[in-house]
Amino acid sequence: MKLNRGDHYKVLAVLEREESFTDEEFPEPEVVASIVGGVRRGKIKKTEYYPFASKPVRWVLALLVMVSAVQSILTFTRHDATAAPLDCASGTLTLSGSTAFAPVLQEAAKEYHRTCPDAFIPLTADTFHGSVGARRPRRGGRENQTDRQPGLGDRLAFSDGPKSDGRPQLLPRPVALSLFAMVVNKDAGVQDLSLKQIRNIYAGKITNWSQVKGNNVPIHLVSRNPGSGTRTSLERQVLDNKPLLAVTANDCTALDETKPGRCEVSDTETLLSTVASTPGALGHSEVGAATAHDDVQQIRIDGYPATLEGADEGAYPYWQTEYAYTYGEPPANSLAAGFLRYLANEVGKDIIRSHGDRPCAELAKPLLCRPS
């Protein structure tokens, strides 16, 4: 019992038990409390009762709790600047190619730089010119990994569809299944066309929407320039490898509204805006971009909308594989290789799906990601 300095008192406790109780029924008492007090001139000045532990023990317990709390805070708030993700690489990566796949790449490049601050992927309005350029990526001029392979790891080109023959140094990697859609100006008055009707329209046999139970409006075809992935896929997948009609106006704004015609534009966004503003216009676009334009009408083909399930099952014809091309095999620790792995991991797959495309690896039949 703790006493004030110079003070003391005595406590006498007498415990009794009947002889009939055994040790098991009446065990020895345990001390679970303490009394701290002071007596002066026969009067109690201070008495404190501690039901669990004495003051020194409580101070030790409080100290241990504080240490534990500080350690927990440090664990949850510390920032380990050196723990970079596995696929992070440093340097500058040049992207080019498909305008249809550009929204996916723009978002992926932004998120990759956020994850890997030492990786720079500059994007401008001139970054994506279409798939024709993607199938001709040049070897970079910067010394990247070895003297024998300058620039192999700092350039990626994306294309809607396979490369042409005679380019053995271009290595393709299937990235995603890209869906495309036929779109019309809303005054056309149609929402569904058969595959045969679409082919007759592009062959010039159907020139007015009234011939397919639409409104009495001449049909104006708005197409992408030669080399576009969406145009090439349209010719191969929908038009049975038939070429498009000759251009009747070099500028789409110069189309004669009173008679059918055809014009060409350089990118997906311009095509969608042109279709929306041109009476009777019919065009083609990547599905994600078309969905974002509520001023155009997407067309069903033989009753099937542009869905990944329809493409996967072979019911919807207008789709293509999005390829990433490199000039030779990029080094494993290069920025190009790291960015390709990023597109294939869960974050990259989420970005691809958010724009209406499907990672090739997720298809029920992955080999369908390589249409002929």
LOKEDO-170429 format. One record per residue (C-alpha): residue in one letter; x, y, z. Coordinates in Angstrom, 2 decimals, padded with zeros to 5 digits. Example, Ala and Ser with C-alpha at 12.3 -4.5 7.8 and 13.67 -1.06 7.14 Angstrom:
<recs>
aa | px | py | pz
A | 012.30 | -004.50 | 007.80;
S | 013.67 | -001.06 | 007.14;
</recs>
This chain:
<recs>
aa | px | py | pz
M | 000.00 | 000.00 | 000.00;
K | 001.41 | 003.35 | -001.09;
L | 001.49 | 006.14 | 001.56;
N | 002.30 | 009.86 | 001.42;
R | 005.82 | 010.64 | 002.52;
G | 005.94 | 010.77 | 006.35;
D | 002.43 | 009.40 | 006.80;
H | 001.23 | 005.96 | 007.56;
Y | -001.74 | 003.95 | 008.70;
K | -002.56 | 000.33 | 009.10;
V | -005.33 | -001.74 | 007.60;
L | -006.26 | -004.99 | 009.22;
A | -008.35 | -007.42 | 007.20;
V | -009.70 | -010.57 | 008.78;
L | -011.11 | -013.26 | 006.51;
E | -013.02 | -016.22 | 007.83;
R | -014.54 | -019.25 | 006.22;
E | -016.49 | -022.14 | 007.48;
E | -014.70 | -025.40 | 007.91;
S | -017.17 | -027.15 | 005.61;
F | -015.82 | -025.23 | 002.54;
T | -013.04 | -026.86 | 000.54;
D | -010.29 | -025.08 | -001.43;
E | -012.13 | -025.71 | -004.69;
E | -015.31 | -024.08 | -003.38;
F | -013.54 | -021.19 | -001.67;
P | -010.18 | -020.61 | -003.39;
E | -007.56 | -018.21 | -002.15;
P | -008.59 | -014.60 | -002.92;
E | -006.86 | -012.67 | -005.67;
V | -005.80 | -009.07 | -005.25;
V | -007.48 | -007.06 | -008.01;
A | -007.44 | -003.61 | -006.45;
S | -005.22 | -001.29 | -004.50;
I | -005.73 | 001.62 | -002.16;
V | -003.52 | 004.68 | -002.09;
G | -004.15 | 007.15 | 000.69;
G | -002.73 | 009.58 | 003.21;
V | -003.35 | 010.23 | 006.94;
R | -002.42 | 013.42 | 008.71;
R | -003.18 | 014.21 | 012.40;
G | -005.53 | 011.30 | 012.52;
K | -007.55 | 012.36 | 009.46;
I | -007.50 | 010.82 | 005.99;
K | -006.33 | 013.52 | 003.55;
K | -006.35 | 011.48 | 000.33;
T | -007.56 | 008.07 | -000.61;
E | -007.59 | 006.74 | -004.21;
Y | -008.99 | 003.47 | -005.44;
Y | -007.50 | 001.68 | -008.46;
P | -009.70 | -001.24 | -009.53;
F | -007.26 | -002.62 | -012.14;
A | -003.68 | -001.41 | -011.76;
S | -001.53 | 000.98 | -009.87;
K | -000.52 | 004.36 | -011.33;
P | 002.96 | 003.28 | -012.55;
V | 001.43 | 000.30 | -014.36;
R | -001.16 | 002.53 | -015.97;
W | 001.55 | 004.91 | -017.17;
V | 003.38 | 002.00 | -018.79;
L | 000.17 | 000.82 | -020.45;
A | -000.58 | 004.34 | -021.73;
L | 002.94 | 004.61 | -023.16;
L | 002.57 | 001.30 | -024.98;
V | -000.77 | 002.42 | -026.47;
M | 000.80 | 005.67 | -027.70;
V | 003.72 | 003.85 | -029.31;
S | 001.34 | 001.46 | -031.05;
A | -000.80 | 004.34 | -032.34;
V | 002.23 | 006.19 | -033.74;
Q | 003.42 | 003.06 | -035.52;
S | -000.02 | 002.56 | -037.06;
I | -000.14 | 006.14 | -038.34;
L | 003.31 | 005.82 | -039.89;
T | 002.34 | 002.56 | -041.54;
F | -000.73 | 004.04 | -043.25;
T | 000.75 | 007.41 | -044.21;
R | 004.31 | 006.73 | -045.25;
H | 005.17 | 007.08 | -048.94;
D | 007.81 | 004.81 | -050.37;
A | 009.05 | 006.79 | -053.37;
T | 011.31 | 004.00 | -054.54;
A | 008.63 | 001.28 | -054.81;
A | 007.72 | 001.73 | -058.49;
P | 005.32 | -000.67 | -060.20;
L | 006.86 | -003.57 | -062.08;
D | 006.08 | -002.24 | -065.58;
C | 007.26 | 001.32 | -065.03;
A | 009.94 | 002.54 | -067.41;
S | 011.52 | 005.93 | -067.97;
G | 011.96 | 007.90 | -071.18;
T | 009.71 | 009.22 | -073.94;
L | 007.28 | 007.08 | -075.93;
T | 005.87 | 008.13 | -079.32;
L | 002.38 | 006.91 | -080.19;
S | 000.71 | 007.12 | -083.60;
G | -001.97 | 005.53 | -085.73;
S | -005.68 | 004.87 | -085.44;
T | -007.96 | 007.83 | -084.72;
A | -010.73 | 005.38 | -083.76;
F | -008.57 | 003.92 | -080.98;
A | -007.15 | 007.33 | -079.98;
P | -009.52 | 007.91 | -077.00;
V | -008.34 | 004.64 | -075.40;
L | -004.67 | 005.52 | -075.91;
Q | -005.08 | 009.08 | -074.66;
E | -006.59 | 007.93 | -071.38;
A | -004.12 | 005.06 | -071.00;
A | -001.15 | 007.36 | -071.62;
K | -002.40 | 009.79 | -068.98;
E | -002.90 | 007.06 | -066.38;
Y | 000.43 | 005.39 | -067.17;
H | 002.28 | 008.69 | -066.62;
R | 000.43 | 009.16 | -063.33;
T | 001.59 | 005.72 | -062.23;
C | 005.10 | 006.10 | -063.70;
P | 006.10 | 009.80 | -063.44;
D | 009.39 | 009.22 | -065.29;
A | 007.56 | 008.03 | -068.41;
F | 006.57 | 010.73 | -070.89;
I | 004.03 | 010.11 | -073.67;
P | 003.45 | 013.44 | -075.44;
L | 000.09 | 013.72 | -077.21;
T | -000.98 | 016.51 | -079.54;
A | -003.71 | 017.10 | -082.08;
D | -001.38 | 015.61 | -084.72;
T | -000.51 | 012.43 | -082.80;
F | -003.07 | 010.18 | -084.51;
H | -003.38 | 010.37 | -088.30;
G | -005.10 | 007.06 | -088.99;
S | -004.16 | 003.44 | -089.43;
V | -002.30 | 003.99 | -092.71;
G | 000.54 | 005.60 | -090.80;
A | 000.42 | 002.95 | -088.12;
R | 001.35 | 000.24 | -090.58;
R | 004.50 | 002.12 | -091.50;
P | 006.19 | 002.95 | -088.17;
R | 009.78 | 004.01 | -088.58;
R | 012.70 | 003.02 | -086.45;
G | 013.32 | 005.73 | -083.88;
G | 016.47 | 007.79 | -084.06;
R | 017.30 | 007.88 | -080.35;
E | 019.70 | 005.43 | -078.81;
N | 017.44 | 003.49 | -076.51;
Q | 018.75 | 000.21 | -075.17;
T | 021.64 | -001.04 | -077.27;
D | 023.77 | 000.31 | -080.08;
R | 022.38 | -002.39 | -082.35;
Q | 018.72 | -001.50 | -081.71;
P | 018.32 | 002.28 | -081.69;
G | 014.83 | 003.41 | -080.78;
L | 013.16 | 000.00 | -080.76;
G | 011.60 | 000.68 | -077.38;
D | 010.34 | 004.24 | -077.85;
R | 007.70 | 003.96 | -080.59;
L | 004.30 | 002.26 | -080.90;
A | 001.84 | 002.48 | -083.78;
F | -001.78 | 001.31 | -083.60;
S | -003.88 | 000.09 | -086.50;
D | -007.44 | -001.14 | -087.08;
G | -006.49 | -004.33 | -088.85;
P | -003.46 | -006.30 | -090.02;
K | -000.45 | -004.90 | -091.86;
S | 000.07 | -005.30 | -095.56;
D | 002.46 | -007.89 | -096.93;
G | 006.13 | -007.16 | -097.45;
R | 006.85 | -005.66 | -094.01;
P | 008.50 | -008.49 | -092.06;
Q | 010.13 | -006.14 | -089.53;
L | 006.76 | -004.87 | -088.29;
L | 005.62 | -007.02 | -085.38;
P | 001.85 | -006.95 | -084.63;
R | 000.31 | -007.56 | -081.21;
P | -003.49 | -007.93 | -080.98;
V | -004.74 | -005.56 | -078.26;
A | -008.50 | -005.32 | -078.48;
L | -011.57 | -006.07 | -080.53;
S | -012.85 | -002.73 | -081.84;
L | -016.50 | -002.33 | -082.75;
F | -017.62 | -000.06 | -085.57;
A | -021.06 | 001.22 | -086.45;
M | -022.91 | 002.63 | -089.43;
V | -024.34 | 006.07 | -088.56;
V | -026.89 | 008.25 | -090.36;
N | -028.26 | 011.73 | -090.12;
K | -031.51 | 011.51 | -088.18;
D | -033.58 | 012.91 | -091.05;
A | -032.87 | 009.73 | -093.06;
G | -035.68 | 008.03 | -091.15;
V | -034.05 | 004.59 | -090.90;
Q | -032.71 | 002.57 | -087.98;
D | -032.09 | -000.85 | -089.52;
L | -030.52 | -001.93 | -092.80;
S | -029.79 | -005.37 | -094.16;
L | -026.28 | -006.23 | -095.24;
K | -027.55 | -006.41 | -098.83;
Q | -029.09 | -002.92 | -098.61;
I | -025.83 | -001.43 | -097.28;
R | -023.87 | -003.00 | -100.13;
N | -026.38 | -001.66 | -102.68;
I | -026.14 | 001.82 | -101.18;
Y | -022.34 | 001.87 | -101.44;
A | -022.55 | 000.42 | -104.95;
G | -024.81 | 003.28 | -106.04;
K | -027.89 | 001.08 | -106.64;
I | -029.85 | 002.74 | -103.80;
T | -029.56 | 006.52 | -103.84;
N | -032.54 | 007.75 | -101.80;
W | -033.63 | 006.74 | -098.30;
S | -037.20 | 006.28 | -099.50;
Q | -035.99 | 003.17 | -101.38;
V | -035.40 | 001.46 | -098.00;
K | -038.61 | 002.80 | -096.41;
G | -036.95 | 005.93 | -095.07;
N | -037.62 | 009.60 | -095.81;
N | -037.45 | 011.11 | -099.30;
V | -033.87 | 012.38 | -098.90;
P | -030.89 | 011.75 | -101.22;
I | -028.13 | 009.61 | -099.70;
H | -024.80 | 011.32 | -099.06;
L | -021.92 | 008.99 | -098.22;
V | -019.37 | 010.45 | -095.80;
S | -016.26 | 008.27 | -095.71;
R | -012.80 | 008.28 | -094.19;
N | -009.74 | 008.88 | -096.34;
P | -007.95 | 005.87 | -097.92;
G | -005.84 | 003.98 | -095.38;
S | -008.29 | 004.51 | -092.50;
G | -008.83 | 001.40 | -090.42;
T | -012.58 | 001.94 | -090.13;
R | -012.82 | 002.39 | -093.92;
T | -010.68 | -000.67 | -094.64;
S | -012.79 | -002.73 | -092.22;
L | -015.96 | -001.44 | -093.87;
E | -014.74 | -002.57 | -097.27;
R | -013.58 | -005.98 | -096.02;
Q | -016.15 | -006.90 | -093.38;
V | -019.31 | -005.23 | -094.71;
L | -018.90 | -004.52 | -098.44;
D | -017.36 | -007.88 | -099.36;
N | -014.07 | -006.28 | -100.49;
K | -015.80 | -003.91 | -102.91;
P | -014.26 | -000.43 | -103.34;
L | -016.17 | 002.76 | -102.64;
L | -017.71 | 004.97 | -105.31;
A | -015.74 | 007.91 | -106.65;
V | -015.74 | 011.11 | -104.63;
T | -018.17 | 013.73 | -105.97;
A | -017.05 | 016.60 | -103.71;
N | -013.61 | 017.29 | -102.31;
D | -015.20 | 019.22 | -099.45;
C | -018.22 | 017.71 | -097.70;
T | -019.77 | 021.16 | -097.31;
A | -019.91 | 021.34 | -101.10;
L | -022.21 | 018.29 | -101.48;
D | -025.36 | 019.02 | -103.51;
E | -028.29 | 018.41 | -101.15;
T | -030.63 | 017.65 | -104.05;
K | -028.75 | 014.59 | -105.36;
P | -026.64 | 011.75 | -103.98;
G | -022.90 | 012.11 | -103.58;
R | -019.81 | 011.11 | -101.61;
C | -017.06 | 012.97 | -099.78;
E | -014.13 | 012.05 | -097.51;
V | -012.79 | 013.34 | -094.18;
S | -009.59 | 012.72 | -092.27;
D | -010.71 | 011.60 | -088.80;
T | -013.54 | 010.05 | -086.82;
E | -014.66 | 013.19 | -085.01;
T | -014.95 | 015.16 | -088.25;
L | -016.90 | 012.34 | -089.86;
L | -019.46 | 012.24 | -087.04;
S | -019.90 | 016.02 | -087.07;
T | -020.32 | 015.96 | -090.84;
V | -022.95 | 013.21 | -090.72;
A | -024.84 | 015.13 | -088.03;
S | -024.92 | 018.31 | -090.12;
T | -025.44 | 016.86 | -093.61;
P | -029.01 | 015.88 | -094.63;
G | -029.24 | 012.24 | -095.71;
A | -025.66 | 011.47 | -094.68;
L | -024.44 | 007.92 | -094.04;
G | -021.04 | 007.25 | -092.44;
H | -019.02 | 004.81 | -090.37;
S | -017.36 | 005.20 | -086.99;
E | -015.92 | 003.51 | -083.94;
V | -018.80 | 002.68 | -081.60;
G | -017.55 | 004.53 | -078.53;
A | -017.19 | 007.78 | -080.47;
A | -020.56 | 007.30 | -082.19;
T | -022.31 | 006.70 | -078.86;
A | -020.94 | 010.00 | -077.56;
H | -022.68 | 011.80 | -080.46;
D | -026.40 | 011.80 | -079.69;
D | -027.03 | 013.85 | -082.84;
V | -026.49 | 010.83 | -085.13;
Q | -028.43 | 007.57 | -085.40;
Q | -026.60 | 004.24 | -085.16;
I | -027.87 | 001.62 | -087.63;
R | -028.60 | -002.01 | -086.85;
I | -027.30 | -004.47 | -089.44;
D | -029.79 | -007.25 | -090.17;
G | -031.44 | -006.46 | -086.84;
Y | -028.24 | -006.68 | -084.80;
P | -026.89 | -003.63 | -082.94;
A | -023.16 | -003.02 | -082.59;
T | -022.41 | -005.12 | -079.51;
L | -019.39 | -007.12 | -078.44;
E | -021.59 | -010.15 | -077.87;
G | -022.92 | -009.96 | -081.41;
A | -019.42 | -009.69 | -082.84;
D | -018.14 | -012.52 | -080.65;
E | -020.99 | -014.77 | -081.83;
G | -020.52 | -013.86 | -085.50;
A | -023.91 | -012.14 | -085.83;
Y | -022.61 | -008.58 | -086.15;
P | -020.13 | -008.14 | -089.03;
Y | -018.56 | -004.70 | -088.58;
W | -015.58 | -005.02 | -086.25;
Q | -011.83 | -005.38 | -086.40;
T | -008.79 | -006.22 | -084.30;
E | -006.80 | -003.29 | -082.94;
Y | -003.10 | -004.05 | -083.35;
A | -000.06 | -002.46 | -081.75;
Y | 002.96 | -002.47 | -084.08;
T | 006.62 | -002.20 | -083.24;
Y | 009.62 | -002.03 | -085.53;
G | 011.34 | -005.18 | -084.36;
E | 011.11 | -006.63 | -080.87;
P | 011.37 | -003.89 | -078.21;
P | 013.63 | -004.63 | -075.22;
A | 011.74 | -006.05 | -072.23;
N | 012.62 | -003.09 | -070.01;
S | 011.77 | -000.46 | -072.64;
L | 008.94 | 002.03 | -072.35;
A | 007.15 | 000.51 | -075.34;
A | 007.17 | -002.96 | -073.77;
G | 006.05 | -001.54 | -070.41;
F | 003.15 | 000.36 | -071.98;
L | 002.00 | -002.74 | -073.87;
R | 002.02 | -004.74 | -070.63;
Y | 000.07 | -001.91 | -068.98;
L | -002.67 | -002.19 | -071.64;
A | -002.88 | -005.91 | -070.91;
N | -003.16 | -005.63 | -067.12;
E | -006.37 | -004.96 | -065.19;
V | -006.13 | -001.16 | -065.31;
G | -005.50 | -001.16 | -069.04;
K | -008.34 | -003.61 | -069.64;
D | -010.70 | -001.37 | -067.66;
I | -009.77 | 001.58 | -069.88;
I | -010.30 | -000.46 | -073.07;
R | -013.72 | -001.68 | -071.88;
S | -014.80 | 001.81 | -070.82;
H | -014.58 | 002.94 | -074.47;
G | -016.74 | 000.11 | -075.80;
D | -013.94 | -002.20 | -076.94;
R | -013.01 | -005.62 | -075.58;
P | -009.53 | -006.90 | -074.65;
C | -008.69 | -009.80 | -076.96;
A | -007.83 | -012.09 | -074.05;
E | -011.39 | -011.77 | -072.67;
L | -013.20 | -013.05 | -075.74;
A | -014.93 | -016.41 | -075.54;
K | -012.95 | -017.32 | -078.66;
P | -009.73 | -015.24 | -078.56;
L | -008.74 | -016.32 | -082.09;
L | -011.73 | -014.35 | -083.40;
C | -009.71 | -011.27 | -082.52;
R | -007.84 | -011.87 | -085.79;
P | -010.39 | -011.56 | -088.61;
S | -009.20 | -012.37 | -092.11;
</recs>
